[in-house]
């Protein structure tokens, strides 16, 4: 094979998205808001998915 022989040391990454996203990232407050809204809709989802 021509060119550089670059090898990947590890196939899998064992870090979570929480570890990759900085604490001050603007999406963090949005995530809390969306989680709260979705939790309030649990009963609606239960009816739809039963």
N, C-alpha and C positions, 0 to 999 in steps of 0.2 A: 504494500500500500504506500502511496506517495504522501509526502507531507509529514507534519509532526505527529508523533504517536502520543496523543493526549488520552490519559486514562482517568475515568471517574473513580475517585476513592470509595465513595459510599453511594449506594443505590437509593437509600431511603433517608428522609429527614425526620428526626424524632422530636421536633419542636412544634409547639402548638401555635396557632395564629395569634393567640393572646401574647405569646412571648415575642412574636415578630412585630407587633404593632406598638408603637410608642404610647406611653400613658397619656401624653398630651395630644394625641392625634384627634382631629376634629370628628372622626366617625365614632369615637367611643361614647359621647353623650347621645348620639343618634341611636346607637345600638341599645342603650338602656331604655330609651323612649320606645323603640320598636318592640323590645322584649316585654315591656309593660302593656302595650296595646295588644299584642298577641296573647298575652296571658289573660287579659280581660275578655278575650274572644274564645276561650277554651270551650265553653258550653256550646257556642255556635258551631265550632269545629266538630265537637263530639256528635252533634246532630247530623252534620253533613257526612261524616265518615263512619256512621254506624251501619 
